[in-house]
Amino acid sequence: MRAPSSIFLSVCLFTAETTAALYLSSTYKSAGDQVWQTLTLLFSLVPSMLVQLALIFFYRDLGRDRPFILLLHMLQFGPIVRCLEAFWTYGSAGRVEDPYVSITRKKQMPRRGEPEEVERQVGRAEGKLVTHRAAFARTAVMQAFLGSAPQLTLQLYICVLQRGVSVGRGTLMAISLLSVVYGAVRCNILAIKIKYDDYHVSMSPPAYLCIFLWRSCEIASRVAVLVLFSSVLKIWVLPVVALNFLAFFFQPWILFWRSRSPFPRNIEKTLTRVELGDPDLINKSHNWYRMAAYYMLRLAENASLLLVCYVYRSDFYQLASASAPLLVLELLGLYAACVFFMLLFYRFCHPCRRLFASGAGRSFRDCCSLVRLPRARAGRRPSRGGGAAGPGRLPPSRRSGLESGLESGLESGLESGEPA
């Protein structure tokens, strides 16, 4: 049984970020910056309350007679109490004989041949720890994208306006960045476990390192680009953020509509009883084409925003115009490093890479071959004699076999493991 270290890390980041935000808001109050104080408290307390409500929902405390636990959640001490409960469960496991409460069947990753299904008994204590880990993994994602990401963007924007970084602001920015990256890592791991629910997924330390570097470079470059753009063209950042939000909000619904799949039969039940592994809810294929399109569009968007920042730069950037091109290249290089670590993860460190029908490189080569093939056919004249093959040209039967092979290889490759 593994120790609940991920729960401890989540609680440490949550507590440290809230404490740093409260301290920084007090410094803003002393300096007379009422706007920055209000926004700092808003991006700290509102996500904290949402995390408390999510924990109450996950543990189903509303239907139990536990008023003291509900009071602690109202006082924002819920994650700390849940963490102590998890360590108490871990410490008391094994002292008393614990009959198993369920049997899980998971497939082991195939090294050679077919995967083997292994049965495993899950005791009551281990079942409780699984519940604790699942709840904290989801609240870490909520805290990262609802609280830490806006907080990091706000404090970096204040640094650009005031042209300096104080100790309190730098500490809060560092903790917020770690919280966002940790939430993105947990989101990746959750997506992998949901997609490959039938398999026993075990993440190696190099896999954690690759995901951490991948998400760190992506989030740091994205936040820096948005802050620079908002510091130059303040009001125009709202349409950019709104467009991104609407695109990510409607994308899964558009994909669901295009798939023509029916709604799950248990959609009318409570959300806690909907199975995440339901094939009607989760598409367990890995679309390399969609991933490539996403990162190319994101790179083009970042480059466009940086170009606009360079063209319409203010007096402060005019003074630093000598280093402005270098800053643009550094941010684009940081995003390129993000793509590199992502490819490194999917090529060498993904725990389910043996289940991929084909690799990303092969899929992209097949895509390019299919694009070039119609052009080659259009430029050739039909040979005399119907089925006769001219010099350097395949017979019709072999040519159709090649085209069908490329098309089937592309379809199998494009439908094989998301970016966040």
Buried (B, 14 or more C-beta within 10 A) or exposed (E): EEEBEBBBBBBBBBBBBBBBBBBBBBBBBEEEBEEBBEBBBBBBBEBBEBBBBBBBBBBEBEEEEBEEBBEBBEEBBBBEBBBEBBBEBBEEBEEEEBEEEEEEEBBEBEEEEEBEEEEEEBBBBBBBBEBBBBBBBBBBBBBBBBBBBBBBBBBBBBBBEEEEBBEBBBBBBBBBBBBBBBBBBBBBBBBBBBBBBEBBBEBEEEBBBBBBBBBBBBBBBBBBBBBBBBBBBEEEBEEBEEEBEEEEEEEEEEEBEEEEEEEBEEEEEEEEEBEEEBEBBBBBBBBBBBBBEBBEEBBEBBBEBBEBBBEEBEEEBEEEEEEBEEBBEEBBEBBEBBBBBBBBBBBEBBBBBEBBBBBBEBBBBBBEBBEEBEEEEEEEEEEEEEEEBEEEEEEEEEBEEEBEEBBEBBEBBBBBBBBB
